[in-house]
Amino acid sequence: MATLVILRHGESVANRDNVFTGWSDVPLTSKGREQARIAGQAIARTGLQFGALHTSMLQRAIVTANLVLEQIDQLYIPEYKSWRLNERHYGALRGHNKDQVRDQVGDRQVKIWRRSFDVVPPLLEQVDQDRRYDRFGPHIEPRGESLEMAYHRLMPYWVDQVAPRLLAGQNQLIVAHGSTLRALIKYLDRVPDADISQVEVANGEPIRYEFDDHLKILKKTLL
């Protein structure tokens, strides 16, 4: 048996300002840092000891992860950062205020872009160059992604890095983003494509999964 805890980062500046973010590297607000500490305290009360922590390559998740590790007194555990855990890339919507986009194209279209599984947002004209991804080779940074595309880039990380550790009996902690955690929940909970729009992951609220020896879910709880 092993336990997985997943957590969306605390409130970011973009969350506060209601802006599409994606792969943009925005910091946490003071409220977001406090949410991370409170989440860490909730996890600490479980007494869980983790074999590793997994997070993205974006500071809002990394800082949240480190604040959590501080609260649970486990800063010493291995910490793995992967672009596969990055937020879904919102393409040309990135950096735009959601309400302003809603005024331009309508609420229904914004909901489709944000919550559907297979609809791709308007794409960037060209891929940004960010040196943090250089070592992974070309074509890592997308011009935009549907949730389905984010799902498919996430799953190899689950299969290669997280599931084997759980199968070995090591508790794992994932601190990531709303869309990538929605994609993981879709897989774990077997959520149909048509129902994924109803899945929401709040900032700073840990979700605990307990598995048997074959990674069958025994229990899911919100901490």
Accessible surface in RSA format (square Angstrom, percent):
REM  Atomic radii and reference values for relative SASA: ProtOr
REM  Chains: A
REM  Algorithm: Lee & Richards
REM  Probe-radius: 1.40
REM  Slices: 20
REM RES _ NUM      All-atoms   Total-Side   Main-Chain    Non-polar    All polar
REM                ABS   REL    ABS   REL    ABS   REL    ABS   REL    ABS   REL
RES MET A   1   141.33  73.2 104.09  68.9  37.23  88.7  66.33  56.4  75.00  99.4
RES ALA A   2     5.63   5.2   0.83   1.3   4.80  10.9   4.39   6.2   1.24   3.3
RES THR A   3    11.59   8.2  11.59  11.7   0.00   0.0   0.00   0.0  11.59  17.5
RES LEU A   4     0.00   0.0   0.00   0.0   0.00   0.0   0.00   0.0   0.00   0.0
RES VAL A   5     0.00   0.0   0.00   0.0   0.00   0.0   0.00   0.0   0.00   0.0
RES ILE A   6     0.58   0.3   0.28   0.2   0.29   0.7   0.28   0.2   0.29   0.8
RES LEU A   7     0.74   0.4   0.00   0.0   0.74   1.9   0.74   0.5   0.00   0.0
RES ARG A   8    35.14  14.8  35.14  17.9   0.00   0.0   0.06   0.1  35.08  21.3
RES HIS A   9     3.71   2.0   3.71   2.6   0.00   0.0   0.26   0.3   3.45   4.0
RES GLY A  10     0.00   0.0   0.00   N/A   0.00   0.0   0.00   0.0   0.00   0.0
RES GLU A  11    25.62  14.7  25.62  19.4   0.00   0.0   4.17   8.1  21.45  17.5
RES SER A  12     1.00   0.8   1.00   1.3   0.00   0.0   0.00   0.0   1.00   1.4
RES VAL A  13    40.94  26.9  40.94  37.1   0.00   0.0  40.94  35.6   0.00   0.0
RES ALA A  14     5.41   5.0   2.54   3.9   2.87   6.5   5.27   7.4   0.14   0.4
RES ASN A  15    45.26  31.2  24.42  23.6  20.84  50.2  11.80  28.4  33.46  32.3
RES ARG A  16   138.27  58.1 110.07  56.1  28.20  67.1  49.91  68.2  88.35  53.5
RES ASP A  17    62.01  43.4  50.04  49.8  11.97  28.3  22.00  51.8  40.01  39.9
RES ASN A  18    50.43  34.8  49.28  47.6   1.15   2.8  20.77  50.0  29.66  28.7
RES VAL A  19    33.40  22.0  30.73  27.8   2.67   6.4  30.73  26.7   2.67   7.2
RES PHE A  20     1.87   0.9   0.50   0.3   1.37   3.6   1.35   0.8   0.51   1.5
RES THR A  21    15.00  10.7  11.79  11.9   3.22   7.7   9.21  12.4   5.79   8.8
RES GLY A  22     0.53   0.7   0.00   N/A   0.53   0.7   0.00   0.0   0.53   1.2
RES TRP A  23    15.03   6.0   6.70   3.2   8.33  19.6   6.70   3.6   8.33  13.5
RES SER A  24    33.16  28.0  25.74  34.3   7.42  17.1  23.89  50.9   9.27  13.0
RES ASP A  25    49.39  34.6  25.24  25.1  24.15  57.1  11.59  27.3  37.80  37.7
RES VAL A  26    29.48  19.4  29.07  26.3   0.41   1.0  29.48  25.6   0.00   0.0
RES PRO A  27    62.21  45.3  61.80  56.3   0.41   1.5  62.21  51.4   0.00   0.0
RES LEU A  28    16.78   9.3   0.67   0.5  16.11  40.5   0.67   0.5  16.11  43.3
RES THR A  29    12.68   9.0   6.52   6.6   6.17  14.7  12.68  17.0   0.00   0.0
RES SER A  30    97.28  82.2  81.99 109.4  15.29  35.2  50.56 107.7  46.72  65.5
RES LYS A  31   120.40  58.7 112.66  69.1   7.75  18.4  69.69  62.7  50.71  54.0
RES GLY A  32     0.00   0.0   0.00   N/A   0.00   0.0   0.00   0.0   0.00   0.0
RES ARG A  33    98.19  41.2  98.19  50.1   0.00   0.0  19.35  26.4  78.84  47.8
RES GLU A  34    81.33  46.7  81.33  61.5   0.00   0.0  37.03  71.6  44.30  36.2
RES GLN A  35    40.34  22.6  38.46  28.1   1.88   4.5  18.05  38.4  22.29  16.9
RES ALA A  36     0.00   0.0   0.00   0.0   0.00   0.0   0.00   0.0   0.00   0.0
RES ARG A  37    78.73  33.1  78.73  40.1   0.00   0.0  18.62  25.4  60.11  36.4
RES ILE A  38    91.23  51.9  91.04  67.8   0.19   0.4  91.04  65.6   0.19   0.5
RES ALA A  39     1.15   1.1   0.00   0.0   1.15   2.6   1.15   1.6   0.00   0.0
RES GLY A  40     0.00   0.0   0.00   N/A   0.00   0.0   0.00   0.0   0.00   0.0
RES GLN A  41    73.86  41.3  71.85  52.5   2.01   4.8  20.28  43.2  53.59  40.6
RES ALA A  42    13.25  12.2   9.68  14.9   3.57   8.1   9.95  14.0   3.30   8.7
RES ILE A  43     0.72   0.4   0.32   0.2   0.40   1.0   0.32   0.2   0.40   1.1
RES ALA A  44    43.12  39.6  24.10  37.2  19.02  43.3  29.12  41.0  14.00  37.1
RES ARG A  45   186.73  78.4 147.93  75.4  38.80  92.4  79.79 109.0 106.94  64.8
RES THR A  46    42.92  30.5   8.87   9.0  34.05  81.2  17.34  23.3  25.58  38.7
RES GLY A  47    51.77  63.8   0.00   N/A  51.77  63.8  33.85  92.9  17.92  40.1
RES LEU A  48    22.19  12.4  15.66  11.2   6.53  16.4  18.55  13.0   3.64   9.8
RES GLN A  49   112.04  62.6 103.29  75.5   8.74  20.8  59.59 126.8  52.45  39.8
RES PHE A  50    11.07   5.5   0.00   0.0  11.07  28.8   1.29   0.8   9.79  28.0
RES GLY A  51    27.37  33.8   0.00   N/A  27.37  33.8  17.34  47.6  10.03  22.5
RES ALA A  52     0.96   0.9   0.96   1.5   0.00   0.0   0.96   1.4   0.00   0.0
RES LEU A  53     0.00   0.0   0.00   0.0   0.00   0.0   0.00   0.0   0.00   0.0
RES HIS A  54     0.04   0.0   0.04   0.0   0.00   0.0   0.04   0.0   0.00   0.0
RES THR A  55     0.00   0.0   0.00   0.0   0.00   0.0   0.00   0.0   0.00   0.0
RES SER A  56     0.00   0.0   0.00   0.0   0.00   0.0   0.00   0.0   0.00   0.0
RES MET A  57    17.96   9.3  13.60   9.0   4.37  10.4  14.33  12.2   3.64   4.8
RES LEU A  58     0.32   0.2   0.32   0.2   0.00   0.0   0.32   0.2   0.00   0.0
RES GLN A  59    64.26  35.9  63.40  46.3   0.86   2.0  17.75  37.8  46.51  35.3
RES ARG A  60     4.86   2.0   4.71   2.4   0.15   0.4   0.15   0.2   4.71   2.9
RES ALA A  61     0.00   0.0   0.00   0.0   0.00   0.0   0.00   0.0   0.00   0.0
RES ILE A  62    33.00  18.8  33.00  24.6   0.00   0.0  33.00  23.8   0.00   0.0
RES VAL A  63    36.97  24.3  36.27  32.8   0.70   1.7  36.97  32.1   0.00   0.0
RES THR A  64     0.00   0.0   0.00   0.0   0.00   0.0   0.00   0.0   0.00   0.0
RES ALA A  65     0.00   0.0   0.00   0.0   0.00   0.0   0.00   0.0   0.00   0.0
RES ASN A  66    57.42  39.6  55.81  53.9   1.62   3.9  19.83  47.7  37.60  36.3
RES LEU A  67    18.35  10.2  17.93  12.8   0.42   1.1  18.16  12.8   0.19   0.5
RES VAL A  68     0.00   0.0   0.00   0.0   0.00   0.0   0.00   0.0   0.00   0.0
RES LEU A  69     0.76   0.4   0.76   0.5   0.00   0.0   0.76   0.5   0.00   0.0
RES GLU A  70   102.21  58.7  87.95  66.5  14.27  34.0  22.52  43.6  79.69  65.1
RES GLN A  71    58.89  32.9  37.14  27.1  21.75  51.8   3.34   7.1  55.55  42.1
RES ILE A  72    15.10   8.6   1.94   1.4  13.16  31.7   4.64   3.3  10.46  28.4
RES ASP A  73   117.52  82.3 111.08 110.6   6.44  15.2  31.00  73.0  86.52  86.3
RES GLN A  74     2.93   1.6   2.93   2.1   0.00   0.0   0.88   1.9   2.05   1.6
RES LEU A  75   106.24  59.2  84.47  60.4  21.77  54.7  84.59  59.4  21.65  58.3
RES TYR A  76   160.90  75.1 125.13  71.2  35.77  93.1 116.19  87.3  44.71  55.1
RES ILE A  77    12.74   7.2   4.92   3.7   7.82  18.9   5.90   4.3   6.83  18.5
RES PRO A  78    67.20  49.0  55.57  50.7  11.63  42.3  67.08  55.4   0.12   0.7
RES GLU A  79    51.49  29.6  25.02  18.9  26.47  63.0  11.97  23.2  39.51  32.3
RES TYR A  80    79.95  37.3  77.40  44.0   2.55   6.6  57.00  42.8  22.95  28.3
RES LYS A  81    95.00  46.3  71.86  44.1  23.15  55.1  34.78  31.3  60.22  64.1
RES SER A  82    11.99  10.1  10.89  14.5   1.11   2.5   6.81  14.5   5.18   7.3
RES TRP A  83    32.28  13.0  32.28  15.6   0.00   0.0  22.63  12.1   9.65  15.7
RES ARG A  84    65.62  27.6  65.62  33.5   0.00   0.0   4.29   5.9  61.33  37.2
RES LEU A  85     2.31   1.3   2.31   1.7   0.00   0.0   2.31   1.6   0.00   0.0
RES ASN A  86     0.00   0.0   0.00   0.0   0.00   0.0   0.00   0.0   0.00   0.0
RES GLU A  87    16.67   9.6  16.67  12.6   0.00   0.0   1.39   2.7  15.28  12.5
RES ARG A  88     0.00   0.0   0.00   0.0   0.00   0.0   0.00   0.0   0.00   0.0
RES HIS A  89     5.01   2.7   5.01   3.5   0.00   0.0   0.37   0.4   4.64   5.4
RES TYR A  90    22.25  10.4  22.25  12.7   0.00   0.0   9.04   6.8  13.21  16.3
RES GLY A  91     0.00   0.0   0.00   N/A   0.00   0.0   0.00   0.0   0.00   0.0
RES ALA A  92    38.52  35.4  28.70  44.3   9.81  22.3  30.48  42.9   8.03  21.3
RES LEU A  93    10.97   6.1  10.97   7.8   0.00   0.0  10.97   7.7   0.00   0.0
RES ARG A  94    57.47  24.1  42.40  21.6  15.06  35.9   3.12   4.3  54.34  32.9
RES GLY A  95    55.53  68.5   0.00   N/A  55.53  68.5  28.85  79.2  26.68  59.8
RES HIS A  96    97.77  53.4  95.29  66.2   2.47   6.3  52.67  54.3  45.10  52.5
RES ASN A  97    37.65  26.0  34.72  33.5   2.94   7.1   8.72  21.0  28.93  28.0
RES LYS A  98    30.48  14.9  30.48  18.7   0.00   0.0   3.87   3.5  26.61  28.3
RES ASP A  99    72.55  50.8  71.88  71.5   0.67   1.6  24.97  58.8  47.58  47.5
RES GLN A 100   114.36  64.0 112.77  82.4   1.60   3.8  30.71  65.4  83.65  63.4
RES VAL A 101     9.55   6.3   9.55   8.6   0.00   0.0   9.55   8.3   0.00   0.0
RES ARG A 102    64.24  27.0  60.50  30.8   3.75   8.9  31.24  42.7  33.00  20.0
RES ASP A 103   126.11  88.3  89.63  89.2  36.48  86.2  31.43  74.0  94.68  94.4
RES GLN A 104   144.81  81.0 106.43  77.8  38.38  91.4  39.47  84.0 105.33  79.9
RES VAL A 105    67.20  44.2  39.04  35.3  28.16  67.9  47.08  40.9  20.12  54.6
RES GLY A 106    30.88  38.1   0.00   N/A  30.88  38.1  29.43  80.8   1.45   3.2
RES ASP A 107    62.39  43.7  55.67  55.4   6.72  15.9  29.67  69.8  32.72  32.6
RES ARG A 108   185.65  77.9 180.03  91.8   5.61  13.4  75.67 103.4 109.98  66.7
RES GLN A 109    57.37  32.1  54.99  40.2   2.38   5.7  13.79  29.3  43.58  33.1
RES VAL A 110     0.35   0.2   0.35   0.3   0.00   0.0   0.35   0.3   0.00   0.0
RES LYS A 111   123.17  60.1 120.73  74.1   2.44   5.8  71.89  64.7  51.28  54.6
RES ILE A 112    47.52  27.0  44.56  33.2   2.96   7.1  47.52  34.2   0.00   0.0
RES TRP A 113    30.42  12.2  30.42  14.7   0.00   0.0  23.41  12.5   7.01  11.4
RES ARG A 114    59.05  24.8  58.16  29.6   0.88   2.1   2.23   3.1  56.81  34.4
RES ARG A 115    51.00  21.4  51.00  26.0   0.00   0.0  19.01  26.0  32.00  19.4
RES SER A 116    25.71  21.7  18.58  24.8   7.13  16.4  25.06  53.4   0.65   0.9
RES PHE A 117    19.17   9.6  15.75   9.8   3.43   8.9  15.75   9.5   3.43   9.8
RES ASP A 118    92.15  64.6  75.27  74.9  16.88  39.9  13.81  32.5  78.34  78.1
RES VAL A 119    48.34  31.8  45.29  41.0   3.05   7.3  48.34  42.0   0.00   0.0
RES VAL A 120    61.37  40.4  43.52  39.4  17.85  43.0  43.52  37.8  17.85  48.4
RES PRO A 121     2.55   1.9   0.00   0.0   2.55   9.3   0.11   0.1   2.44  15.2
RES PRO A 122    53.46  39.0  40.87  37.3  12.59  45.8  52.96  43.7   0.49   3.1
RES LEU A 123    78.66  43.8  58.91  42.1  19.75  49.6  58.91  41.4  19.75  53.2
RES LEU A 124    29.76  16.6  28.69  20.5   1.06   2.7  29.76  20.9   0.00   0.0
RES GLU A 125   169.86  97.5 141.24 106.9  28.62  68.2  57.47 111.2 112.39  91.8
RES GLN A 126   137.55  76.9 131.30  96.0   6.25  14.9  38.38  81.7  99.17  75.2
RES VAL A 127    50.77  33.4  39.44  35.7  11.33  27.3  39.44  34.3  11.33  30.7
RES ASP A 128    59.51  41.7  53.81  53.6   5.70  13.5  25.13  59.1  34.38  34.3
RES GLN A 129   158.42  88.6 124.77  91.2  33.65  80.1  63.23 134.6  95.19  72.2
RES ASP A 130    41.17  28.8  36.44  36.3   4.73  11.2  13.52  31.8  27.65  27.6
RES ARG A 131   210.34  88.3 191.64  97.7  18.70  44.5  65.62  89.7 144.73  87.7
RES ARG A 132    68.93  28.9  60.29  30.7   8.64  20.6  31.50  43.0  37.44  22.7
RES TYR A 133     5.69   2.7   4.31   2.5   1.38   3.6   4.18   3.1   1.51   1.9
RES ASP A 134    93.86  65.8  73.44  73.1  20.42  48.3  34.28  80.7  59.59  59.4
RES ARG A 135   175.84  73.8 133.26  67.9  42.58 101.4  76.18 104.1  99.66  60.4
RES PHE A 136    70.03  35.0  43.33  26.8  26.71  69.5  49.97  30.3  20.06  57.4
RES GLY A 137    31.46  38.8   0.00   N/A  31.46  38.8  24.70  67.8   6.77  15.2
RES PRO A 138   109.00  79.4  86.76  79.1  22.24  80.8  98.90  81.7  10.10  62.8
RES HIS A 139   177.67  97.1 135.50  94.2  42.18 107.9 100.31 103.4  77.36  90.0
RES ILE A 140    28.88  16.4  20.22  15.1   8.66  20.9  20.93  15.1   7.95  21.6
RES GLU A 141    24.66  14.2  19.98  15.1   4.68  11.1   4.20   8.1  20.46  16.7
RES PRO A 142    26.56  19.4  15.18  13.8  11.38  41.4  25.75  21.3   0.81   5.0
RES ARG A 143    98.91  41.5  94.49  48.2   4.42  10.5  28.75  39.3  70.17  42.5
RES GLY A 144     2.69   3.3   0.00   N/A   2.69   3.3   0.00   0.0   2.69   6.0
RES GLU A 145     7.00   4.0   7.00   5.3   0.00   0.0   0.43   0.8   6.58   5.4
RES SER A 146     2.03   1.7   2.03   2.7   0.00   0.0   0.00   0.0   2.03   2.9
RES LEU A 147     0.00   0.0   0.00   0.0   0.00   0.0   0.00   0.0   0.00   0.0
RES GLU A 148    59.39  34.1  59.39  44.9   0.00   0.0   5.81  11.2  53.58  43.7
RES MET A 149    83.98  43.5  77.31  51.2   6.67  15.9  74.36  63.2   9.62  12.7
RES ALA A 150     0.00   0.0   0.00   0.0   0.00   0.0   0.00   0.0   0.00   0.0
RES TYR A 151    39.77  18.6  39.77  22.6   0.00   0.0  15.34  11.5  24.43  30.1
RES HIS A 152   110.49  60.4  99.53  69.2  10.95  28.0  71.80  74.0  38.69  45.0
RES ARG A 153    20.92   8.8  16.31   8.3   4.61  11.0  19.33  26.4   1.60   1.0
RES LEU A 154     3.96   2.2   3.96   2.8   0.00   0.0   3.96   2.8   0.00   0.0
RES MET A 155    23.64  12.2  23.64  15.6   0.00   0.0  23.64  20.1   0.00   0.0
RES PRO A 156    50.24  36.6  44.14  40.2   6.09  22.2  49.91  41.2   0.33   2.1
RES TYR A 157    18.48   8.6  16.28   9.3   2.20   5.7  18.03  13.6   0.45   0.6
RES TRP A 158     8.60   3.5   7.86   3.8   0.74   1.7   5.02   2.7   3.58   5.8
RES VAL A 159    86.37  56.8  79.68  72.1   6.69  16.1  80.28  69.8   6.09  16.5
RES ASP A 160    91.83  64.3  71.90  71.6  19.93  47.1  18.82  44.3  73.01  72.8
RES GLN A 161    63.55  35.5  63.43  46.4   0.12   0.3   6.44  13.7  57.12  43.3
RES VAL A 162     0.83   0.5   0.83   0.7   0.00   0.0   0.83   0.7   0.00   0.0
RES ALA A 163    10.65   9.8  10.65  16.4   0.00   0.0  10.65  15.0   0.00   0.0
RES PRO A 164    60.53  44.1  51.94  47.3   8.59  31.2  54.88  45.3   5.64  35.1
RES ARG A 165    53.81  22.6  52.44  26.7   1.36   3.2  13.90  19.0  39.91  24.2
RES LEU A 166     4.55   2.5   0.00   0.0   4.55  11.4   0.00   0.0   4.55  12.3
RES LEU A 167   101.27  56.4  71.28  51.0  30.00  75.4  73.17  51.4  28.11  75.6
RES ALA A 168    72.48  66.6  32.97  50.9  39.51  89.9  46.23  65.1  26.25  69.5
RES GLY A 169    43.68  53.9   0.00   N/A  43.68  53.9  18.53  50.9  25.15  56.3
RES GLN A 170    77.37  43.3  72.60  53.1   4.77  11.4  24.48  52.1  52.89  40.1
RES ASN A 171    28.95  20.0  26.97  26.1   1.98   4.8   0.00   0.0  28.95  28.0
RES GLN A 172     0.00   0.0   0.00   0.0   0.00   0.0   0.00   0.0   0.00   0.0
RES LEU A 173     0.00   0.0   0.00   0.0   0.00   0.0   0.00   0.0   0.00   0.0
RES ILE A 174     2.82   1.6   2.82   2.1   0.00   0.0   2.82   2.0   0.00   0.0
RES VAL A 175     0.00   0.0   0.00   0.0   0.00   0.0   0.00   0.0   0.00   0.0
RES ALA A 176     0.11   0.1   0.11   0.2   0.00   0.0   0.11   0.2   0.00   0.0
RES HIS A 177     0.03   0.0   0.03   0.0   0.00   0.0   0.00   0.0   0.03   0.0
RES GLY A 178     7.40   9.1   0.00   N/A   7.40   9.1   7.36  20.2   0.04   0.1
RES SER A 179     5.11   4.3   4.24   5.7   0.87   2.0   0.00   0.0   5.11   7.2
RES THR A 180     1.11   0.8   0.59   0.6   0.52   1.2   0.66   0.9   0.44   0.7
RES LEU A 181     2.21   1.2   2.21   1.6   0.00   0.0   2.21   1.6   0.00   0.0
RES ARG A 182     3.44   1.4   3.44   1.8   0.00   0.0   2.99   4.1   0.45   0.3
RES ALA A 183     0.00   0.0   0.00   0.0   0.00   0.0   0.00   0.0   0.00   0.0
RES LEU A 184     1.86   1.0   1.86   1.3   0.00   0.0   1.86   1.3   0.00   0.0
RES ILE A 185     6.68   3.8   6.68   5.0   0.00   0.0   6.68   4.8   0.00   0.0
RES LYS A 186    23.54  11.5  21.18  13.0   2.36   5.6   1.92   1.7  21.62  23.0
RES TYR A 187    92.19  43.0  81.65  46.5  10.54  27.4  45.70  34.3  46.50  57.3
RES LEU A 188    19.51  10.9   6.27   4.5  13.24  33.3   8.83   6.2  10.69  28.8
RES ASP A 189    51.76  36.3  24.93  24.8  26.84  63.5  20.46  48.2  31.30  31.2
RES ARG A 190   211.30  88.7 186.44  95.0  24.86  59.2  66.77  91.3 144.52  87.6
RES VAL A 191    22.22  14.6  18.01  16.3   4.21  10.1  19.63  17.1   2.59   7.0
RES PRO A 192    77.58  56.5  66.87  61.0  10.71  38.9  77.58  64.1   0.00   0.0
RES ASP A 193    81.46  57.1  72.26  71.9   9.21  21.8  25.99  61.2  55.47  55.3
RES ALA A 194    89.37  82.2  59.45  91.7  29.92  68.1  72.27 101.8  17.09  45.3
RES ASP A 195    59.00  41.3  58.17  57.9   0.83   2.0  12.06  28.4  46.94  46.8
RES ILE A 196     0.57   0.3   0.57   0.4   0.00   0.0   0.57   0.4   0.00   0.0
RES SER A 197    51.22  43.3  37.49  50.0  13.73  31.6  20.44  43.5  30.78  43.1
RES GLN A 198   145.06  81.1 110.70  80.9  34.37  81.8  46.86  99.7  98.21  74.5
RES VAL A 199    28.34  18.6  23.22  21.0   5.12  12.3  27.76  24.1   0.59   1.6
RES GLU A 200   105.47  60.6  79.19  59.9  26.28  62.6  53.77 104.0  51.70  42.2
RES VAL A 201     3.54   2.3   1.66   1.5   1.88   4.5   2.81   2.4   0.73   2.0
RES ALA A 202    41.14  37.8  31.75  49.0   9.38  21.3  35.89  50.5   5.25  13.9
RES ASN A 203    32.31  22.3  22.53  21.8   9.77  23.5   3.65   8.8  28.66  27.7
RES GLY A 204    10.79  13.3   0.00   N/A  10.79  13.3   0.17   0.5  10.62  23.8
RES GLU A 205    76.12  43.7  73.97  56.0   2.15   5.1  22.09  42.7  54.03  44.1
RES PRO A 206     3.50   2.6   3.50   3.2   0.00   0.0   3.50   2.9   0.00   0.0
RES ILE A 207    18.63  10.6  18.63  13.9   0.00   0.0  18.63  13.4   0.00   0.0
RES ARG A 208    48.70  20.4  48.44  24.7   0.26   0.6   1.35   1.8  47.36  28.7
RES TYR A 209     0.00   0.0   0.00   0.0   0.00   0.0   0.00   0.0   0.00   0.0
RES GLU A 210    36.38  20.9  36.38  27.5   0.00   0.0   2.30   4.5  34.08  27.8
RES PHE A 211     1.84   0.9   1.84   1.1   0.00   0.0   1.84   1.1   0.00   0.0
RES ASP A 212    34.23  24.0  31.57  31.4   2.66   6.3  16.03  37.7  18.20  18.2
RES ASP A 213    95.91  67.2  81.46  81.1  14.45  34.2  28.97  68.2  66.94  66.8
RES HIS A 214   158.02  86.4 134.16  93.3  23.86  61.0  89.38  92.1  68.64  79.9
RES LEU A 215    39.68  22.1  22.59  16.2  17.09  43.0  22.59  15.9  17.09  46.0
RES LYS A 216   141.29  68.9 134.26  82.4   7.02  16.7  83.80  75.4  57.48  61.2
RES ILE A 217    53.39  30.4  34.62  25.8  18.78  45.3  34.62  24.9  18.78  51.0
RES LEU A 218    93.11  51.9  58.25  41.7  34.86  87.6  61.33  43.1  31.78  85.5
RES LYS A 219   115.92  56.6 109.33  67.1   6.60  15.7  60.06  54.1  55.86  59.5
RES LYS A 220    89.53  43.7  62.89  38.6  26.65  63.4  42.89  38.6  46.65  49.7
RES THR A 221    42.20  30.0  36.10  36.6   6.09  14.5  39.44  53.0   2.76   4.2
RES LEU A 222   114.83  64.0  84.13  60.2  30.70  77.2  84.13  59.1  30.70  82.6
RES LEU A 223    58.87  32.8  17.10  12.2  41.78 105.0  41.37  29.1  17.51  47.1
END  Absolute sums over single chains surface
CHAIN  1 A    10543.8       8595.6       1948.1       5252.1       5291.7
END  Absolute sums over all chains
TOTAL         10543.8       8595.6       1948.1       5252.1       5291.7
